[in-house]
Every structure is written in C-alpha cells, then in structure tokens.
Amino acid sequence: MHANTGFRAEAFSQAKRFVRLYQDAETVIIPSSSCVAMIRDQYPGLFDELGNEQLQGEFRALLPRVYELSEFLIDKLGVEDVGAYFPHRVTYHASCHGLRALNLGTRPWRLLGKVRGMELVPLPNLERCCGFGGTFSVKNGDVSSAMLAVKLEDVMSTGAEFCTALDNSCLMHLGGAMHRQFAGMKTIHMAQILASTEQTPAEVLG
C-alpha cells in the first residue's frame, strides 16, 4: 500500500523489516498473491534505491525462499491432495496478482480439485478484476464499486455457497458487498478450505 501510493520511506521501512524478520527462515510461505507480487516485483527496485549493498545481498538470498501458498504446495512439496474435506459448492476467484503477476495458472484448481466432498463451480469471466486494488478502491470509489458490481454478478451466477480466493483483500471486497446485499454466499480463503477435515471442519466466519 505504501509503495503504490508514493510513500517511499514507509515502503523502505517495511521492506527492510521483512528482510530482518525472515532472513534466517528456511522458507517463507505467504497466503496472499498480492503480497508475494509486491516482494518480487517492487522490493528489488526499493533496495536498489536504498543503495545498501548488504541489504541488497540479504534480500537476493532470501527471495528464492519466498513462496505463495499454492506455489509452495505444488512446486516445492509436489503435493496436490492435502487431505482436505469441505462438503460445499465453491467457486474460485483468481485475483489479479495471482493471475497476472505470479502466473499461478492451474495450481489453485489442482489443489481445490482434490478436496473431498466439494463441488468446484467455474466462475464466468474469471479474468475480471473485483475492483479492490488496495487504495484504488478508496481513491476511485465509484469505478471500484462499478467493477465490484459486475464481478459480483458473475460470482452470484454460480449458485455457490462459498467464493474462495488466495487474497484476503479480494475476499474482503466481495464479502462486504455480499453482506450489504444479504446474499446467501460467504467468502473463505483457500487456506481455510485446505485446512478443513472431517474431524476439524473449517471455521467459517460471516
């Protein structure tokens, strides 16, 4: 958010803090494609601007160990079936960063397709943005709301019980609209679905 709205000093601070916190971690798994895209796409430029060679080196060493959740499961662990059970009708929203920046491709569907008891419903116009875009939804509220309305039509047309995604920001945006319209659908992060079992069902809020 800081980098995207021109607050470079605050963005520098966050980037440096990220490296300090995780430089000794074996693996960093992030359940947010927008956050991973920020780290991969914008952090290199931030560290170049800082001109601190030690920090640049520490960041370059850390970066290959940073994974988005579905990347980690599919690419690093080679796992598609995590033993999840979620007996509901679900549709998947592909966030812009996951779709275009990280090129997650079929990874989310491969994971969701192995969830027992779940009916996965295709979402029409999958490539459409939900209109959130961080501070875009604040600075361009009318445009954001119009994009959200169109996206919500697609989501609701699936007749799903739940809409899932790999970005909480998208889910917050869609979930707020569902709540305001008293829609009979809920949002849930994909990590919650993958963590759900018959013995320990996902705790669905909202």
N, C-alpha and C positions, 0 to 999 in steps of 0.2 A: 504493500500500500504506500509506504513512504517513497520508494523509488519511482513508482508510477505517477506520483503526484508532485514530484520535484523536490522532495525533502531529502536531499542527498546526504546531509550529515547524519540524519537519523537512520537512513538506509545503511550507511557505512557502519554505524554502531551495531546494527542488527547483524550485518554480515560478519563483522569481527567476532561478535558474541557467538555466532553459530560455529565458527571455526574453533574458538576456545573451548566450547562445550563438548564438541564431538570429535576433535582431532585424534583422540585415542580410541575411539569406538571402532570395533571390528566392522560393523555395518550400521548404517542409519536408514531406517525404514520410515517413510513418510506417507500417511494415508490421505494425501492431498496432491493432485497432479499440478495445481496452480503453484503450490509451494516448491515442488521439485523443479518446475519450469523456471521459476524465479532464480533458484540456485544455479541451475545450469546455464540459463540464458543471460542473466543480468549480473550475477556475482562476479564473473570474470572481469567484466568492464569496471565494476566498482573497485575491485582490488587493483586493477591497472591504474585507475585514477589515484588511488592512495599512494602508489609507488613504493610500497613497503615490500621488498623482495622476500623477506622472511614470511610475511603473511601470504604472499602470492604462492610461495612454495608449499606452505601448510595447506592452503586451500586446494591446490592442484593434487596434492597427495590424498586429501580427503574425498574429493569429488567422485572418483570411481567407486567409492563405497556407499554412495547415496542412491537409494532406490525408492521409487514409488511402489506402493504395496503390491499391485498386480505384477509389476516387473520383478520384484523380489521373489514372489512365489513361483512364477513361470520361468523366468530366466535364470535366477540364482539357485533356487531349490529344485527346479524341474518338477514342481507339484501342481496338479490341476484339481485333484479331488482332496479337499481338506477335511472331509468327513462331516460336512455341514448338513443340517436338516432344517428346512424352512418351508412349511406346507402352505404356501400362499401364492397368489398370482402377482407377478412382479414385472415391471418394465424398467429398462436401464436407460438413463440419460447420460450421454457422453459429453462431458464438459469440454469447453473449447481448448483448454490447455492440454488435456489428455488426448484429445482428438488430433489437434494440430501441432502443438509444441512437442509433446512426448511421443506422438505416434504410437499410442498404446495398441492400436489395431484390434485384434481378436482376443487379446489377453482377458479382458473383463468377461466376455461371453464364455470363454473356455472355463473360467472359474465358476461362473454362475450356472453354466450348463451341467455341472457335476453336483449341484446342491440337490439333495434328495427331497422329494415332496413338493418342489417348487415348479410352477409353470411360468416360464420366461416368455413375456409377450413383446414382440418387436415394437419399437417406438417409431411412428412415422416421422419423416423429416428429421432424422437423427442429427444431422449436421447443424441444425438451427441452434443459435445461442439462446440461453434463457434470459439474457439481458442484464445479468448482475454486474459482472466486470468490475468488482471492487468499488472504488469511488465513482465509477461511471454511473452507477445506479443512483448516486446522490447528485452528481453534477448534471446529469441528463435524465432526470426523473421521468419525464413524460415519455421519452424514447424508450427508456428501460421498461417502463410499465407496459408500453405497447408491445415490445418484444416478449415480455413475460406472458401477456395475454394470449398471443399466438402460440407460444410454446406450451402453455397450459392446455390449450385446446387439443394439441397433439397428445399430450400426456393423458388427459382425461379420456380421450377416444379409445385408449387401450382397454379400459374397463378393469385395470389392475387394482389390486388392494394397496400396493406399495410402489413408489418410484424410488429407485436406488441410483446412486452415483458414487464417484470417487472424489468428490469435492463437497465439503460441507457448505461452502458459500452458495453453490447452486441449490443444494437441498434446502438451505435456509430461505432462499429467494422463492423457490417453488412452494415450500411448505407454508410460508407466510400467506401466499395467495390462496392456497387450498384452505387454510384456516379461515381467511376472511370470507371465502365463498361457501363455507360449510360443506366442502367437498368430502366425499366419503373415501378419500385416499390419503395415505400418510407417506412421509418420506423416511428413508432409512439409509444410512451409509452402508456401502457394500461390505465393509469390515464387520459390521454387526451381523449381517447375513452369514458371512463365512464363519463367524464365531458361534453361530447358533447350532445347537444339537438337540436331539430328543430329550436328553437328560437336563440340559440347560438351554431352554429356548431364549432367543434374543429378547432383551427387554426393550420393547418399542415404546418410545415416548410420543406424546402428542395426541 
